[in-house]
Amino acid sequence: MRTGGWMWGALAIVIGVSMYLVKYKVQALEDELISKREQIVRDRGAIRVLDAEWTYLNDPGRLRRLSKQYLGFGPAVPQNVVDINSLPMRDRSGGSAQGPADNALTTTKSLPAMGPTVHAANTPIEPAPFATQRPVGFPVLVARLQRLLFPDAVGATIPAENAR
């Protein structure tokens, strides 16, 4: 009978300590929830202010006045609109521009060289050497399992001011 008493006492102590730890963990989570809700309210207020500023800055009358004042832009007139074929094209050697009287074949041949990114119509375009590719396969699976099983290990910890 004495062993049963020790066992029940130890069980009561373990349950008491676990309830104590759970209570403070719940309080810390409630404090974090309150702070997150306050942050959401502050962010929504900031979004309303930014929306008002955006509306003011994009006012068509204001933009028209600033455009006229600083850029000298005005409404489009028919004399300023031309066909693409009437624009002069540069030749590959960087020489003089060709006039609009040239035919389409010479205009196409005289386009400036664009470097290694220009390809014929049927050749595949290779990615740039600095282009990154998304990781696939086993490393992605391991990273996702790590975030799921061990959120504290990847930086999702409670801030010091909210912890008790």
N, C-alpha and C positions, 0 to 999 in steps of 0.2 A: 504494500500500500504506500510505503514511503516513496518508492520510485514514481508512482503515479502522481503523487503530490508535487514532486519536483518537475515532472513533465508538464503538468497543468500550470504551474507557476512560471516556467520558462515560456510556455506558449502565451500566457497572459502578458509577460514582459515583451515578447516579440511583437504581439499584436498592438500593444500600447505604443511601442517605438515606431512601428510602421504607420499607425494612425497619426502620430505626431508629425512624422516626415511628410505624409500625404497632405495633412492640413496645411503645412507651410508651403508645400509645392503648389497647392491650389490657390493660396493667398498670393503667391508670386505670380501665378498665371493670371489671376484676376487683376492685379496691379498692371501687368503687361497689357491686358485687354483694355483697361481703362486708358492707359497711355496711348495705345493704338487708335482708340476711338477719338481721343482728343486730337491726335495728329491728323486723322481723317477730316475732322471739322476744320482745323487750321488749313489743310490743303485745299478743301473745297472753297474756303474763303479766298485763298490765294488764286484759285482757278477763276473765281468770279471777277476778281480784280484784273487778272490777265485777259479775260474775255472782254472786259470793258476797254482796256487799253488797246487790244487788237481791233475792236470795233472803231475806236477813235482813229487809230493809225491808218486803217484801211478805208476811211471815209472817202468816197470818190471825189467830192469837192476839194478836200484837202490835198489829195494826191494830184489832182489836176492843177491846183495852184502851185504846189511844190515842183511839179514837173515843168511847168511854164517858167517858174522862177529860177530853178537851178539847171535844168537840162535843155531848155529851149525847145522842148517838144510841143508839137501842136497836132491838130487833127490831121489824118491822112488825106492827101489831095491826090487826084488822079495823075498828076504829073510825076509824083514820087513812086508810083507803082509801075514796075516793068516786068517783062517776061524773063524767065530764067535764061533763055537762050540769048537774050540781048546783053547779058553780063559778060565782060571780058574774062578769059580763062588764062591762068599762068601755064607756061610750058615747064617741062621737067628740069631743064637746065637753069631755071630761075631768070630767064631772059624776059623780053618784053611780052606784054599781054596781047592776045589775039583779039581781033575785032569780032563783032557779031556776025559778019558776013561769012565766016568760016563755016564749013559744013559740020555735021554732028560727029563724023568719024574723026576728024582732026581735033575737034574739041575734046572728045573722049580720050584720045591718045595723049593730050597735053595736060592731063590732070597732074598735080604735084605728087611726088612720091611720098607715100605715107609710112614707109618703113616696113618692118616684118609683119605688121598686122594686116596688110592688104593681101588678099588671096583671090585666086580665080573663083568662079562661081561654084565649081564642083569639088574643090579641095577643102578638106576639113580645117577649121581654124583651131590651132593648138592653144592651150591656155598659157597665159603669161607665166614666166618662171616664178614670180612672186605670189601667184594665186594659191590660196590655201584650200585644202579639201577637208570636208567634214569627216571626222573619225567615224568609222563604222565597225560593227562586229563586237567582239568580245570586250575591248576596253570601254565602250559605251555602256554595255551591260553591267560591267563591274562598277563603273562610276554611278550609275543609277541605283544599283543595289546599295552602294555605300551611302548615298544621300538618303535612301529610304530607311536603312537599318541603323545608321549612325549619324543622325543629324548634327549632334554636338561636335563630331569630328571634322565637319566641314564648315564650322563657323556659325552655326545657328544657335548661339548661346544667349542666355538672358543677360541684358546689360547690368552692370554692377549697381546702378542706382535703383533698379527695380528689384534686385534680389535681396532677401532678408536672411 
